[in-house]
Amino acid sequence: MSYENFAYVYDALMEDAPYPQWLQWVKQQRERHGVKGRRMLDLACGTGELSLLLAREGFEVTGVDLSEDMLTVASGKALAEGARITFLKQDMRALCGLHDFDMVTIFCDSLNYLETETEVKETFRHVHAALKAGGMFLFDVHSVYKTDVLFPHHTFADNGDEVSYIWNCFPGERPHAVEHDLSFFVYDEKSGLYERFDELHKQRTFPVADYENWLTESGFHVMPPAADFTEEAPGPKSERIFFTCIKR
């Protein structure tokens, strides 16, 4: 996937994203499970919105992303408000030199960009190695219902003053996979025209039981999954599944 252009319009498109709810979820789970330390690894951190919120709450944050452009935006925002956050370009499937964290997060369905069982397992293995004993791993994923029913053959669009987009969704080639075909129109002040660029993003999810089995195999104790920012167990029409895992 390419984020070269996407990084610079990402925040405009995500302005309604539930970052405060992700932050609250982190705080609730940390308190519930008695995690004392504040060393936080925010994987797939994107442009750093959640990393900044965590830093404001007193966490010692390291943000990791695969996109150099995303990290450039994130670093600029952190510098502008004097936030002490370390940003690193790494692949969550092959983390290197990251150890002794109290918590690791992968939010905003970023794990769904991994398209194979092997990639997910490798990520879980590296997250386990990055945590202290008793450390917590929090992440969310699309539900199978969302990838199989809500996304395919649907179109989303927004006509903003500076950024507009058309977002078409199609079934992917693998089970529970979806392809997001995005066209962006970004206003150029100098020319007074809109510049178009296109992105193709592929995502895939797996049944809850598969994630639970792979996490257990990786050395985690897995708490009962929850759905859609609630404490309720996932139902047949839940859209976002939350996992809370403790390193054994």
Secondary structure as UniProt FT lines:
FT   TURN            4..5
FT   HELIX           6..8
FT   HELIX           10..13
FT   TURN            14..16
FT   HELIX           19..32
FT   TURN            33..34
FT   STRAND          39..43
FT   TURN            46..47
FT   HELIX           49..56
FT   TURN            57..58
FT   STRAND          60..65
FT   HELIX           68..80
FT   TURN            81..82
FT   STRAND          86..89
FT   TURN            92..93
FT   STRAND          101..106
FT   TURN            108..109
FT   HELIX           110..113
FT   HELIX           117..130
FT   STRAND          131..142
FT   HELIX           144..145
FT   HELIX           146..150
FT   TURN            152..153
FT   STRAND          155..159
FT   STRAND          163..171
FT   TURN            175..176
FT   STRAND          177..188
FT   TURN            189..192
FT   STRAND          193..204
FT   HELIX           208..217
FT   TURN            218..219
FT   STRAND          220..222
FT   STRAND          226..227
FT   TURN            228..229
FT   TURN            236..237
FT   STRAND          240..247
//
